[in-house]
Amino acid sequence: MARSKETVSLFVPGRLCLFGEHSDWAGMHRLMNAQIEPGRAIVTGIEEGISSRAAPDKRFRVTSGAPQLAKSWTDFDVRFEADALKAVAESDSFFAYCAGTAWYMLEHYPVGGIHLHLTDTTLPLKKGLSSSAAICVTVVRAFNRLYRLGLTTADEMEAAFCGEERTRSRCGRLDQACAFGVRPVLMNFDGNHVDAEEITVGGEIRFVFADLCAGKNTVKILADLSRAYPFPETAADRALHRALGPENLRITARAAELLRAGDAERLGALMTEAQKIFDKKIAPHSPDELRSPRLHAVLADPVVRRCSWGGKGVGSHGDGSVQFVARDAQCQRLLKERLIELGTRPYELTLLPSRTVRKAVIPVAGLASRLYPASRVVRKEFFPVIDRDGLAKPAVLILLEELLESGIDEICLVISREEDRLAYKRLFSPPEPRLRGKLSEEAVREAAKIEKIARRVTFVCQSEPRGFGDAVFRSRAFADGQPVLLMLGDTLYRSNGPVPCAAQLIEAYRQTGKPLVAIQAASAGKGELCGMVRGGWIDPDRRLMAIESIAEKPGAAFARRHMTVPRNDGSRSCYAVFGQYILTPSLYAELEKELSVRKSGETDLTGPFDALCRKGELLGFVPDGESFDLGTPGVYLESLGRWPK
């Protein structure tokens, strides 16, 4: 049972359903009536949420230092055992959600207890923003990070849903989309099957949403609507099915197009249209709750209408929350001020063009001449390494698991021959029955993880050995205009804390939006083995560098004379390439120019990176961790001794 010795800091936002409320619940009824259309919704995380710290513990404890909870909070402490957690989950306790989720994690994963300490919470409770889902995702993510489970975002969503299902809550399938953070997600619901796809926003879209400070009864709303499911009996029932079925599919498809186009005006108008459909075909099924006088008074306010492109209710609707698309930054401010005057509690949300990294590339097409003759029979990325969980793994599998843990959904392996797929097919295939019976519990869990990884991998072939740059360029179609994480196939990366180095680099890209090269302090002599960079620090912690020049394997004398950079302690050091990168479309464009000029010979990334340096676009980032180059016998041997520690 591998776990971190350190605490992890977490933030999970609430969620705002932009379109498609109730369709998740309706789509689940396809299990009983195949004539029902699948559900679809667009959900985004918001800037309000739950901040916490988590650490391993023998028990399951939840404490709080959040100022907002100071008057009402009582610490929670229970044995980390199924019967104790089950008793709390099935009660009316405030901690039922936490206990239900911990109970699920205990039964399905190799975990111990945790101490979860809430440090801040800005999320309104019971207002359609899914505070219950946020705390369930927080608990799952704490277990995932502390015990290195390697769960993807989708896995965390599923576990959080299953955990909340163990309580008296009847949550929808869209609530846990808060796991994706502050970015819109298109979700589809077909019976028990759920899939989620992030939407890349094409331009700035400003929202204001508000707690109406009134009241609604979500349980009654769902009970009233459920009378029309799974089989409609009246004309009103059939109208409800159309509203949550084909009409919802049309509305959400159009909304996804408008988000990708960054068209705020038409998106606001679509919200107004969706509210009209809701009022006409859904609200009559629960008139006491969905007449919503408070909601409609706010929607009709003249100042609100002048400042917004349109708006609608949130979540289960009723007089819970309302949302609007603001016309611009000034209108966003004025709209918020007017909503305060109307007695609501407003919040801002601005969706920006996406800086999400969900794709990764690993070139594994090299000939591994430095590892000859072993590389004749074992591909270099398959050289064995004992991982921190005690299992012997091919090096590439450790890389793939880091990508999974860092939220990567799609992985491209650049191979040298089509026959190389066979080696990966053997790796990704489930163990044969006679072997499976002899595997340890840890190895069986690893086999399941490998099958999950396999579904995310595609292959691209570099048929001619034209160098690292050419291998990377082969992944351009896979990148499809999106940012990608590049990792080296013969290098391992070890974080000093619970957050993987790849996840640290992805977060740096989210903050900067520029192509990145991970770098680490190194001796001048290291330059003979790898590239080095020089530049100026742009943050006080000296972790982000504006790269001015990059040199491929400079000699030690050249590095000491031309490549040193000041460190925090006042000394100067060289900074070597770490082996991880964030590539953007601009890098692929420069690489295409390089390849068009160089018709023969090998190509690396130095030329394209130099071009980005001249434009002031390339940044260096210092992750909190180490990299281990397995490409030479001496370093491979050294890494075997240092890697898992």
Secondary structure as the mmCIF struct_conf table of DSSP 4:
data_model
#
loop_
_struct_conf.conf_type_id
_struct_conf.id
_struct_conf.beg_label_comp_id
_struct_conf.beg_label_asym_id
_struct_conf.beg_label_seq_id
_struct_conf.end_label_comp_id
_struct_conf.end_label_asym_id
_struct_conf.end_label_seq_id
BEND BEND1 LYS A 5 GLU A 6
STRN STRN1 VAL A 8 PHE A 19
TURN_TY1_P TURN_TY1_P1 GLU A 21 HIS A 22
HELX_RH_AL_P HELX_RH_AL_P1 SER A 23 MET A 28
HELX_RH_3T_P HELX_RH_3T_P1 HIS A 29 LEU A 31
TURN_TY1_P TURN_TY1_P2 MET A 32 MET A 32
TURN_TY1_P TURN_TY1_P3 ALA A 34 GLN A 35
BEND BEND2 ILE A 36 ILE A 36
HELX_LH_PP_P HELX_LH_PP_P1 GLU A 37 PRO A 38
STRN STRN2 GLY A 39 ASP A 57
BEND BEND3 LYS A 58 LYS A 58
STRN STRN3 ARG A 59 SER A 64
HELX_RH_3T_P HELX_RH_3T_P2 PRO A 67 LEU A 69
TURN_TY1_P TURN_TY1_P4 ALA A 70 SER A 72
STRN STRN4 PHE A 76 ARG A 79
BEND BEND4 PHE A 80 GLU A 81
HELX_RH_AL_P HELX_RH_AL_P2 ALA A 82 ALA A 89
TURN_TY1_P TURN_TY1_P5 GLU A 90 GLU A 90
BEND BEND5 SER A 91 ASP A 92
TURN_TY1_P TURN_TY1_P6 PHE A 94 PHE A 95
HELX_RH_AL_P HELX_RH_AL_P3 ALA A 96 HIS A 108
BEND BEND6 TYR A 109 TYR A 109
STRN STRN5 GLY A 113 THR A 121
HELX_LH_PP_P HELX_LH_PP_P2 LEU A 123 PRO A 124
BEND BEND7 LEU A 125 LEU A 129
HELX_RH_AL_P HELX_RH_AL_P4 SER A 131 LEU A 146
TURN_TY1_P TURN_TY1_P7 TYR A 147 ARG A 148
HELX_RH_AL_P HELX_RH_AL_P5 THR A 153 GLU A 165
TURN_TY1_P TURN_TY1_P8 ARG A 166 ARG A 166
BEND BEND8 THR A 167 ARG A 168
TURN_TY1_P TURN_TY1_P9 ARG A 173 LEU A 174
HELX_RH_3T_P HELX_RH_3T_P3 ASP A 175 PHE A 180
BEND BEND9 VAL A 182 ARG A 183
STRN STRN6 PRO A 184 ASP A 190
TURN_TY1_P TURN_TY1_P10 GLY A 191 ASN A 192
STRN STRN7 HIS A 193 GLU A 198
BEND BEND10 GLY A 203 GLY A 203
STRN STRN8 ILE A 205 ASP A 211
BEND BEND11 CYS A 213 ALA A 214
HELX_RH_AL_P HELX_RH_AL_P6 THR A 218 SER A 226
TURN_TY1_P TURN_TY1_P11 ARG A 227 ALA A 228
BEND BEND12 PRO A 230 PHE A 231
BEND BEND13 THR A 234 THR A 234
HELX_RH_AL_P HELX_RH_AL_P7 ALA A 235 LEU A 244
TURN_TY1_P TURN_TY1_P12 GLY A 245 GLY A 245
HELX_RH_AL_P HELX_RH_AL_P8 PRO A 246 ALA A 261
TURN_TY1_P TURN_TY1_P13 GLY A 262 GLY A 262
HELX_RH_AL_P HELX_RH_AL_P9 ALA A 264 ILE A 277
HELX_RH_PI_P HELX_RH_PI_P1 PHE A 278 ILE A 282
HELX_RH_3T_P HELX_RH_3T_P4 ALA A 283 HIS A 285
BEND BEND14 SER A 286 SER A 286
HELX_RH_AL_P HELX_RH_AL_P10 PRO A 287 LEU A 290
BEND BEND15 ARG A 291 ARG A 291
HELX_RH_AL_P HELX_RH_AL_P11 PRO A 293 ALA A 300
HELX_RH_AL_P HELX_RH_AL_P12 PRO A 302 CYS A 307
STRN STRN9 SER A 308 GLY A 313
TURN_TY1_P TURN_TY1_P14 GLY A 315 SER A 316
BEND BEND16 GLY A 318 GLY A 320
STRN STRN10 SER A 321 ALA A 326
BEND BEND17 ARG A 327 ASP A 328
HELX_RH_AL_P HELX_RH_AL_P13 ALA A 329 GLU A 341
TURN_TY1_P TURN_TY1_P15 LEU A 342 GLY A 343
STRN STRN11 ARG A 345 LEU A 351
BEND BEND18 PRO A 353 PRO A 353
STRN STRN12 LYS A 359 PRO A 363
HELX_RH_3T_P HELX_RH_3T_P5 SER A 369 LEU A 371
TURN_TY1_P TURN_TY1_P16 TYR A 372 PRO A 373
HELX_RH_3T_P HELX_RH_3T_P6 ALA A 374 ARG A 376
TURN_TY1_P TURN_TY1_P17 VAL A 377 VAL A 377
BEND BEND19 VAL A 378 VAL A 378
HELX_RH_3T_P HELX_RH_3T_P7 LYS A 380 PHE A 382
STRN STRN13 PRO A 384 ILE A 386
TURN_TY1_P TURN_TY1_P18 ARG A 388 ASP A 389
BEND BEND20 GLY A 390 GLY A 390
STRN STRN14 ALA A 392 PRO A 394
HELX_RH_AL_P HELX_RH_AL_P14 ALA A 395 GLU A 405
TURN_TY1_P TURN_TY1_P19 SER A 406 GLY A 407
STRN STRN15 GLU A 410 ILE A 415
BEND BEND21 SER A 416 ARG A 417
TURN_TY1_P TURN_TY1_P20 GLU A 418 GLU A 419
HELX_RH_AL_P HELX_RH_AL_P15 ASP A 420 PHE A 428
BEND BEND22 SER A 429 SER A 429
HELX_LH_PP_P HELX_LH_PP_P3 PRO A 430 GLU A 432
HELX_RH_AL_P HELX_RH_AL_P16 PRO A 433 ARG A 436
TURN_TY1_P TURN_TY1_P21 GLY A 437 LYS A 438
BEND BEND23 LEU A 439 LEU A 439
HELX_RH_AL_P HELX_RH_AL_P17 GLU A 441 ALA A 454
TURN_TY1_P TURN_TY1_P22 ARG A 455 ARG A 456
STRN STRN16 VAL A 457 CYS A 461
BEND BEND24 GLU A 464 GLU A 464
HELX_RH_AL_P HELX_RH_AL_P18 PHE A 468 PHE A 473
TURN_TY1_P TURN_TY1_P23 ARG A 474 SER A 475
HELX_RH_AL_P HELX_RH_AL_P19 ARG A 476 ALA A 479
TURN_TY1_P TURN_TY1_P24 ASP A 480 GLY A 481
BEND BEND25 GLN A 482 GLN A 482
STRN STRN17 VAL A 484 MET A 487
TURN_TY1_P TURN_TY1_P25 GLY A 489 ASP A 490
STRN STRN18 THR A 491 SER A 495
BEND BEND26 ASN A 496 VAL A 499
HELX_RH_AL_P HELX_RH_AL_P20 CYS A 501 THR A 512
BEND BEND27 LYS A 514 LYS A 514
STRN STRN19 LEU A 516 ALA A 522
HELX_RH_3T_P HELX_RH_3T_P8 ALA A 524 GLU A 528
TURN_TY1_P TURN_TY1_P26 LEU A 529 LEU A 529
BEND BEND28 CYS A 530 CYS A 530
STRN STRN20 MET A 532 TRP A 537
BEND BEND29 ASP A 539 ASP A 539
TURN_TY1_P TURN_TY1_P27 PRO A 540 ASP A 541
BEND BEND30 ARG A 542 ARG A 542
STRN STRN21 LEU A 544 ALA A 551
BEND BEND31 GLU A 552 LYS A 553
HELX_RH_AL_P HELX_RH_AL_P21 ALA A 556 HIS A 562
STRN STRN22 THR A 564 PRO A 566
TURN_TY1_P TURN_TY1_P28 ASN A 568 ASP A 569
BEND BEND32 GLY A 570 GLY A 570
STRN STRN23 ARG A 572 LEU A 583
HELX_RH_AL_P HELX_RH_AL_P22 PRO A 585 VAL A 597
BEND BEND33 SER A 600 GLY A 601
BEND BEND34 LEU A 605 LEU A 605
HELX_RH_AL_P HELX_RH_AL_P23 THR A 606 ARG A 614
TURN_TY1_P TURN_TY1_P29 LYS A 615 GLY A 616
STRN STRN24 LEU A 619 PHE A 621
BEND BEND35 ASP A 624 ASP A 624
STRN STRN25 GLY A 625 ASP A 629
BEND BEND36 GLY A 631 THR A 632
HELX_RH_AL_P HELX_RH_AL_P24 PRO A 633 ARG A 642
TURN_TY1_P TURN_TY1_P30 TRP A 643 PRO A 644
#
